[in-house]
Amino acid sequence: MTFQYSDDEAKRYHSWNYALRQQFGGKIFKVPVDGGFDCPNRDGTVAHGGCTFCSVSGSGDMIVAPSDPLPQQFHKEIDMMHQKWPHVEQYIVYFQNFTNTHAPVEVIRERFEQVVNLPGVVGLSVGTRPDCLPPEVVEYLAELNQRLYLWVELGLQTTYESTSDMINRAHDYPTYVDAVARLRKHDINVCTHLINGLPGESLEMMRENVRRTILDSDVQGIKLHLLHLMRNTKMLRDYAEGRLQLMSKEDYVSVICDQLEMIPQDIIIHRLTGDAPWDSLIGPMWSLKKWEVLNAIDQELIRRDSYQGKFALRKEFVHAANGSAL
């Protein structure tokens, strides 16, 4: 079979790469940068210590030169990428590390504007938390959305309050639902991040996280991560005390396919696993072989004779004038 949103017989889900080729007519680089922002549950705004899975460098472990000025970070990243793909000329700048709307809007504007007009930049992707989107920041994002291709990536990780408390997420699920509704009032694309393998969550709970996300919030993208247990994180204590069992590759592939089957086909799958530095990773070590994991997901969908959206859930969202989703 050929999946509707794929030009590859072996790919039965709506991949980020496919979506970008359709949008821009060719390969695009997503260029990670560190904007120098902090996180509200690290600096005491809502909590201290950060999420228990988060390393001291946040999610930016793979950024080449995080301390350089933003334009220099951008150029160093694309220079490295061009060694493999020399002909790419269009870029989406990804403010990846920590919480990239956790600052006064004047600061956010000053940092974002350093990169949005760089040669070849056609889009911006902003990683943030649902509790860091005050009205003035949403208004600036709405302005950017009129100027270039924009995604706001919301770190939800789990829909369960018990898990959220355990990992020190420091915001509740209704805060996330409200944040999506306020962004969608301005037609801003939203990608929700979820983590499979968090402490205490069963495979059914992982499936339920996706089910709730689809039914409760009007998202255009989903990013599914495997939990990486990293050195120098508070989650090591959960592992040592038996509250965390690392996922097997077989369970991970199976639950990803279950999740894909319920996600509507038009929702873009931004990621199905993640990257972690090998020298900081405690486990699962099989995750270092990223392409083997992705190939196993493709093969399992073929074995099932299945595809994204085979058992799709869908709720129609109507955005009221106040930004709420009905």
BELWOCOR-V30533 format. One record per pair of residues at least 24 apart in sequence whose ideal C-beta (glycine too) atoms are under 7 Angstrom apart, sorted by sequence separation. I is the first residue (numbers start at 1). GAP is how many residues later the second one is. If there is no record, write none. Layout:
BEGIN
i gap
I GAP
I GAP
END
This chain:
BEGIN
i gap
124 24
128 24
130 24
101 25
123 25
154 25
192 25
272 25
34 26
100 26
122 26
123 26
124 26
125 26
126 26
127 26
128 26
129 26
154 26
226 26
100 27
101 27
122 27
123 27
126 27
192 27
32 28
93 28
100 28
125 28
127 28
191 28
194 28
196 28
34 29
91 29
99 29
108 29
190 29
191 29
196 29
197 29
198 29
32 30
33 30
90 30
91 30
92 30
99 30
102 30
190 30
191 30
192 30
193 30
194 30
195 30
196 30
197 30
32 31
66 31
89 31
91 31
92 31
93 31
94 31
95 31
96 31
101 31
105 31
109 31
152 31
167 31
189 31
191 31
196 31
34 32
90 32
92 32
95 32
101 32
105 32
108 32
116 32
189 32
191 32
193 32
195 32
224 32
63 33
92 33
99 33
166 33
63 34
166 34
184 34
35 35
105 35
163 35
224 35
60 36
101 36
152 36
154 36
156 36
157 36
33 37
59 37
60 37
156 37
157 37
158 37
163 37
180 37
246 37
247 37
249 37
59 38
150 38
151 38
152 38
153 38
154 38
155 38
156 38
157 38
163 38
180 38
246 38
34 39
58 39
150 39
154 39
177 39
180 39
199 39
269 39
33 40
58 40
131 40
151 40
153 40
158 40
177 40
257 40
33 41
70 41
74 41
130 41
145 41
157 41
160 41
222 41
256 41
129 42
145 42
31 43
71 43
145 43
158 43
200 43
253 43
257 43
265 43
70 44
71 44
74 44
131 44
138 44
142 44
199 44
249 44
253 44
257 44
265 44
32 45
70 45
130 45
138 45
160 45
199 45
222 45
261 45
263 45
264 45
31 46
130 46
133 46
142 46
221 46
225 46
228 46
230 46
254 46
263 46
31 47
71 47
141 47
220 47
221 47
222 47
223 47
224 47
226 47
249 47
253 47
257 47
265 47
138 48
203 48
207 48
214 48
219 48
220 48
222 48
223 48
224 48
225 48
226 48
228 48
260 48
264 48
29 49
130 49
133 49
197 49
206 49
210 49
214 49
221 49
225 49
231 49
257 49
261 49
262 49
263 49
159 50
197 50
214 50
230 50
261 50
262 50
264 50
158 51
196 51
207 51
211 51
230 51
231 51
262 51
29 52
203 52
207 52
210 52
230 52
159 53
210 53
228 53
229 53
159 54
229 54
196 56
92 57
156 57
27 58
29 59
39 59
40 59
196 59
228 59
31 60
33 60
35 60
38 60
39 60
27 61
31 61
33 61
37 61
226 61
28 62
29 62
30 62
31 62
32 62
33 62
37 62
40 62
28 63
31 63
33 63
34 63
37 63
39 63
28 64
30 64
32 64
38 64
35 65
37 65
24 66
37 66
59 68
151 70
153 70
36 75
35 76
191 79
33 82
46 85
40 89
40 91
40 92
30 95
24 98
215 98
214 99
218 99
215 100
211 102
218 107
53 114
52 115
51 116
52 116
51 117
50 118
51 118
49 119
47 121
47 123
46 124
46 125
23 126
41 127
41 129
185 134
184 135
185 138
182 141
184 141
181 142
181 143
181 144
53 174
55 175
56 176
55 177
55 178
54 179
53 180
52 181
52 182
53 182
52 183
49 185
52 186
62 213
62 215
61 216
61 219
55 225
13 247
19 249
14 251
14 252
16 252
14 253
16 253
14 254
15 254
16 254
14 255
13 256
5 260
4 261
11 287
10 288
12 289
13 294
14 294
12 295
13 295
12 296
3 304
END
